[in-house]
Amino acid sequence: MVTALVSGGNRGLGYGIVRRLANEFPSSPVYGATGDKLTIYLGSRDLNKGEDAKTSIVSELTKDTLERVSIQVRQLDTSSHDSIKKLANDLESGVDILVNNAGVALEGFDANVAKQTVAINYYAVQDVINNIRVNDGGRIINIASLTGVLRNFGDDVRDRFRSSKTIQDVDALMHEFQDVVADGSWKQKGWKGAAYATSKSGVIAYTRALAKQYEKHGNKVEVFSCCPGYVNTDMTKGKGYKTLDQGAETPVLLALGNTDAKPGEFWSEKKPNDWELSSEN
């Protein structure tokens, strides 16, 4: 039995990822020929909305797919440590695939927006990874964004992101970002005036640092970050040019595919992306 957990799976990109995982699992390069079955845990803050999403997804799956794949709804509010711990206890045998999808893109830019955004988009990802067990040979996919590339930071901030080697290094950058937004010095100190983008820079850097930590300690879990693209969701106010299924393509490839992906890499459009040099466009 293979198990996967997708946070924020009841709508938007998360919904698309759950659906695409289900559709692709039976023929996937890693699991297709094994005869294994997949249980997807659809993480949702609201259980009723999660059940509605499950019903909708199941209605779109073929009979053959449903013989190999099942979906179960689990309550998961990634902004709540208690919620994460409760689910971790429920899933004590661990999961094989973890997709950290849940996040926010708040309007405006001030100290409160920066604090909330970093808490949910960055620290909550760590909280989930630190508490939900991922089995040996498993994969973690952290949803990031091309808005998190280093191009538009000042030289000093960009160099510090680039040279960050440990999770503590990245944590320090995220702390500093909140501090400089609070005291109004963010621009003169080379930071972006965008909380969402900066939080995703943190996710990309954290993923690289976590991969190094796993390698050092012999942890047999692979971790990646990726940009799904500009997807048509509530978060993008319906302006995205990609469908949910298209947005799920790269995350699901990293979850199920035989790729040449190296642990810690940032991917977009189904291939590695050099976040240090790339444009957001």
C-alpha positions as CSV (number, residue, x, y, z in Angstrom):
1,M,0.0,0.0,0.0
2,V,1.3,3.4,-1.0
3,T,0.0,6.5,0.9
4,A,0.0,10.2,0.0
5,L,-1.0,13.3,1.9
6,V,-1.9,16.5,0.2
7,S,-2.5,19.6,2.4
8,G,-5.1,22.0,1.2
9,G,-6.5,19.3,-1.0
10,N,-10.1,20.4,-1.0
11,R,-9.8,23.2,-3.6
12,G,-7.6,24.9,-6.0
13,L,-4.2,23.5,-6.9
14,G,-4.5,20.9,-4.0
15,Y,-7.7,19.6,-5.6
16,G,-5.9,19.3,-8.9
17,I,-3.0,17.5,-7.3
18,V,-5.2,14.9,-5.6
19,R,-7.1,14.3,-8.8
20,R,-3.9,14.0,-10.9
21,L,-2.2,11.7,-8.4
22,A,-5.2,9.4,-8.6
23,N,-5.4,9.4,-12.3
24,E,-1.6,8.9,-12.9
25,F,-0.8,6.4,-10.2
26,P,-2.0,3.2,-12.0
27,S,0.3,3.9,-14.9
28,S,3.1,5.8,-13.2
29,P,6.8,4.7,-13.9
30,V,7.5,4.1,-10.2
31,Y,4.3,2.3,-9.1
32,G,2.4,1.3,-12.3
33,A,3.7,-2.2,-12.7
34,T,3.9,-3.1,-9.0
35,G,0.2,-3.7,-8.4
36,D,0.3,-1.5,-5.4
37,K,-2.7,0.5,-4.3
38,L,-2.7,4.1,-3.4
39,T,-4.5,5.8,-0.5
40,I,-4.6,9.6,-0.8
41,Y,-5.3,11.5,2.4
42,L,-7.0,14.7,1.3
43,G,-6.1,17.3,3.9
44,S,-8.7,19.9,4.5
45,R,-9.3,22.5,7.3
46,D,-13.1,21.9,6.9
47,L,-14.1,18.2,6.8
48,N,-17.4,18.9,5.0
49,K,-15.5,20.8,2.2
50,G,-13.0,17.9,2.1
51,E,-15.8,15.4,1.7
52,D,-17.4,17.4,-1.1
53,A,-14.0,17.6,-2.9
54,K,-13.6,13.8,-2.5
55,T,-17.0,13.1,-3.9
56,S,-16.3,15.4,-6.9
57,I,-12.9,13.8,-7.6
58,V,-14.2,10.2,-7.3
59,S,-17.0,11.0,-9.7
60,E,-14.4,11.9,-12.3
61,L,-12.3,8.7,-11.9
62,T,-12.7,5.6,-14.0
63,K,-13.6,2.2,-12.5
64,D,-10.2,0.8,-13.2
65,T,-8.5,3.8,-11.4
66,L,-10.8,3.3,-8.4
67,E,-9.6,-0.3,-8.2
68,R,-6.1,1.0,-7.5
69,V,-6.8,4.3,-5.7
70,S,-8.9,5.4,-2.8
71,I,-9.3,8.9,-1.2
72,Q,-9.8,9.6,2.5
73,V,-10.4,13.0,4.0
74,R,-8.4,14.1,7.0
75,Q,-8.8,17.3,9.0
76,L,-5.6,19.4,8.6
77,D,-5.2,23.1,9.3
78,T,-1.5,23.7,8.7
79,S,-1.7,27.0,10.7
80,S,-2.5,24.9,13.8
81,H,0.2,22.8,15.5
82,D,-2.5,20.8,17.3
83,S,-4.2,19.9,14.1
84,I,-0.8,18.8,12.6
85,K,0.0,16.7,15.7
86,K,-3.4,15.1,15.7
87,L,-3.1,14.0,12.1
88,A,0.5,12.8,12.7
89,N,-0.8,10.5,15.5
90,D,-3.6,9.3,13.1
91,L,-1.0,8.6,10.4
92,E,1.5,7.0,12.8
93,S,2.7,4.5,10.1
94,G,3.7,7.4,7.9
95,V,3.1,8.3,4.3
96,D,5.1,7.7,1.2
97,I,4.3,11.0,-0.6
98,L,3.8,14.3,1.2
99,V,2.7,17.4,-0.8
100,N,2.9,20.6,1.1
101,N,0.4,22.7,-0.9
102,A,-1.6,24.7,1.6
103,G,-0.7,28.4,1.7
104,V,-2.0,32.0,1.5
105,A,-1.5,35.0,-0.7
106,L,-2.7,37.9,1.4
107,E,-3.5,41.3,0.0
108,G,-1.4,44.3,1.0
109,F,2.1,44.6,2.5
110,D,2.7,45.4,6.1
111,A,4.1,43.8,9.3
112,N,1.0,41.8,9.9
113,V,0.7,40.5,6.4
114,A,4.4,39.5,6.4
115,K,4.1,37.7,9.8
116,Q,0.9,35.8,8.7
117,T,2.3,34.9,5.3
118,V,5.7,33.6,6.6
119,A,3.9,31.7,9.4
120,I,1.6,29.8,7.0
121,N,3.7,29.5,3.9
122,Y,7.1,28.9,5.5
123,Y,7.0,27.8,9.2
124,A,3.8,25.6,8.7
125,V,5.7,23.7,6.0
126,Q,8.4,22.9,8.5
127,D,5.8,22.0,11.2
128,V,4.2,19.5,8.9
129,I,7.5,17.9,7.8
130,N,8.8,17.8,11.4
131,N,5.7,15.9,12.6
132,I,4.3,13.9,9.7
133,R,6.4,10.8,9.2
134,V,7.6,10.2,5.6
135,N,8.7,6.6,5.1
136,D,12.1,5.6,3.7
137,G,12.1,5.9,-0.1
138,G,9.4,8.5,0.1
139,R,9.2,11.9,-1.4
140,I,8.3,15.4,-0.2
141,I,7.1,18.1,-2.6
142,N,6.9,21.6,-1.3
143,I,4.9,24.0,-3.5
144,A,6.8,27.1,-4.1
145,S,6.7,29.8,-6.9
146,L,8.7,31.5,-9.5
147,T,7.9,34.7,-7.6
148,G,10.4,33.3,-5.1
149,V,13.4,33.6,-7.4
150,L,16.3,35.7,-6.2
151,R,16.5,38.1,-9.2
152,N,14.7,41.1,-7.5
153,F,16.5,41.0,-4.1
154,G,19.4,43.3,-3.3
155,D,22.9,41.9,-3.8
156,D,23.4,41.2,0.0
157,V,20.1,39.5,0.5
158,R,20.5,37.5,-2.7
159,D,24.0,36.4,-1.7
160,R,22.8,35.3,1.7
161,F,19.9,33.2,0.3
162,R,22.4,31.7,-2.2
163,S,24.9,30.8,0.5
164,S,22.4,29.5,3.0
165,K,23.3,25.9,3.9
166,T,21.3,25.1,7.0
167,I,17.6,25.5,8.0
168,Q,18.8,27.8,10.7
169,D,20.4,30.1,8.0
170,V,17.0,30.3,6.2
171,D,15.1,30.8,9.4
172,A,17.3,33.8,10.2
173,L,16.5,35.3,6.8
174,M,12.8,34.8,7.4
175,H,13.1,36.4,10.8
176,E,15.0,39.3,9.4
177,F,12.4,39.9,6.6
178,Q,9.6,40.2,9.2
179,D,11.8,42.6,11.3
180,V,12.6,44.9,8.4
181,V,9.0,45.1,7.3
182,A,8.0,45.9,10.8
183,D,10.5,48.8,11.1
184,G,10.1,50.0,7.5
185,S,13.7,49.4,6.4
186,W,12.9,46.5,4.0
187,K,13.5,48.5,0.8
188,Q,16.8,50.1,1.8
189,K,18.1,46.7,3.0
190,G,17.4,45.0,-0.3
191,W,14.3,43.0,0.4
192,K,11.2,42.6,-1.8
193,G,8.1,44.4,-0.9
194,A,6.1,41.2,-1.4
195,A,5.4,38.8,1.5
196,Y,4.2,35.9,-0.7
197,A,7.2,36.0,-3.0
198,T,9.6,36.2,-0.1
199,S,7.9,33.3,1.8
200,K,8.4,31.2,-1.3
201,S,12.1,32.2,-1.5
202,G,12.2,30.8,2.0
203,V,10.5,27.5,0.9
204,I,13.0,27.0,-1.9
205,A,16.0,27.7,0.3
206,Y,14.6,25.6,3.1
207,T,14.0,22.6,0.7
208,R,17.7,22.8,-0.3
209,A,18.9,23.0,3.3
210,L,16.6,20.1,4.3
211,A,17.9,17.9,1.5
212,K,21.5,18.6,2.7
213,Q,20.4,17.7,6.3
214,Y,18.8,14.5,5.1
215,E,21.9,13.5,3.2
216,K,24.2,14.2,6.1
217,H,22.1,12.1,8.5
218,G,21.4,9.3,6.0
219,N,17.7,10.0,5.8
220,K,16.3,8.1,2.7
221,V,13.6,10.6,1.9
222,E,13.9,12.9,-1.2
223,V,12.6,16.4,-1.0
224,F,11.9,18.9,-3.8
225,S,10.3,22.3,-4.3
226,C,8.4,23.3,-7.4
227,C,6.4,26.1,-9.1
228,P,3.1,24.8,-10.5
229,G,2.8,27.9,-12.8
230,Y,0.1,30.6,-12.8
231,V,-2.9,28.5,-12.1
232,N,-6.5,29.6,-12.4
233,T,-7.6,29.4,-8.7
234,D,-9.2,31.6,-6.1
235,M,-5.6,32.6,-5.0
236,T,-4.9,34.1,-8.4
237,K,-8.5,35.6,-8.5
238,G,-9.2,33.5,-11.6
239,K,-6.4,35.2,-13.6
240,G,-4.2,32.2,-14.0
241,Y,-3.7,30.8,-17.5
242,K,-3.2,27.2,-16.4
243,T,-5.9,24.7,-15.5
244,L,-5.8,22.8,-12.2
245,D,-4.6,19.7,-14.0
246,Q,-1.8,21.6,-15.8
247,G,-0.8,23.2,-12.5
248,A,-0.6,19.7,-10.9
249,E,1.7,18.3,-13.6
250,T,5.1,19.2,-12.2
251,P,4.2,18.4,-8.5
252,V,2.8,15.0,-9.6
253,L,5.8,14.3,-11.8
254,L,8.1,14.8,-8.8
255,A,5.8,12.6,-6.7
256,L,5.3,9.6,-9.1
257,G,7.8,9.9,-11.9
258,N,11.2,8.5,-12.7
259,T,13.0,11.8,-13.0
260,D,16.6,12.9,-12.8
261,A,15.6,15.3,-10.0
262,K,18.3,15.8,-7.4
263,P,17.1,16.2,-3.8
264,G,16.7,19.8,-2.9
265,E,16.1,21.0,-6.5
266,F,13.5,23.6,-7.5
267,W,11.5,22.6,-10.5
268,S,9.1,24.4,-12.9
269,E,7.6,23.3,-16.2
270,K,8.6,19.7,-15.6
271,K,12.4,20.5,-15.4
272,P,14.9,21.9,-12.9
273,N,15.0,25.7,-12.6
274,D,17.9,27.8,-11.4
275,W,16.1,30.0,-8.9
276,E,19.2,32.1,-8.5
277,L,19.1,33.4,-12.1
278,S,15.5,33.0,-13.3
279,S,13.0,35.7,-14.1
280,E,9.6,35.6,-12.6
281,N,8.0,35.7,-16.1
